[in-house]
């Protein structure tokens, strides 16, 4: 048995059933596991991972190991670990350091445990592992071939590090793979955030006014699902182009100061702090429900909410009721942390199949090409994106057209006009 720390190892059997179930909905990743099980392209690699410990992540972790890598894993959010899955990984000899309800110190202790394998690759979601390496263990950086980053917020963070000349090893922006953000961020976040809202609040969405903060890939998915569930959707934005797009997509667009008076349910997906503050809470309806779909818990200002409340009470799974001094009640989902993973199970396996095919391909690419690469943020190779999309279509029994040689020639020709 390897070193690990989980909530309760006796949950392993239940966790294994969850992982087996996820495997059945992740055909692309399972195909890649089978494809590489002989050649083991990650042989000799040591991967420290910092990514939500869910049934889908477990499929990725066990695929990385099947491809030859030694792995050590922590979660990337104090409230997103599924304790049954963590137990199943530990029981399968994977050094996993993760449990639901970590303190901040425990969270970073878990990350540091994964560094004991002295990684040659890092796999991150939100860049807390990358930042810890730079900040506390830069002695390990010379071993690194490279790393990957899963999510929008993490890519923004490492790009800022690179801008500052602070990035010390190459990072592939897996979030920027088309087969990741055009699917995970849109269809995944859209569905799984409402999964979280409904498991925690059990409200009827039809007939309600739902305010979506941010109209990026995540916000677009959220607005689509809110509309599909029968809500009257309001979008708030700071970017005029995205605001215009939201209006053209048929949603009402207005400042949060105005939306705050109308909303029954608020979901933020901006990556920015203080999207909803006390100023907005002051004018909200009695019973308004606040949720965040962004990576960090900074989008809803919970200290403002606490300051205007007599007290708070956990009234349902992942739902806290704040009784305000003026008698109104406001509800906060998942302590303001990303509602899909805290109140539900995160995105469905079918869409994580795409994201994690990207992560696996990034690890294989970096194992091959990373050594000696300039520390910078690298785009996901386009041909790998197309390969992943084709593989997914195949699992769906979908065939597509192919250009003829004449069409190939036409695409290259610029002389032919009208
Ligand atoms: N089920 C999941 N397992 C899951 N759902 C969403 N994410 C998940 N990771 C593991 C991540 C997405 O890829 C959360 C990240 O913020 C987002 O990029």
Boltz pocket constraint, residues with backbone or C-beta under 6 A from the ligand:
constraints:
  - pocket:
      binder: B
      contacts: [[A, 51], [A, 52], [A, 54], [A, 55], [A, 56], [A, 57], [A, 125], [A, 150], [A, 151], [A, 152], [A, 184], [A, 188], [A, 192], [A, 295], [A, 341], [A, 345], [A, 346], [A, 347], [A, 348], [A, 352], [A, 355]]
      max_distance: 6.0
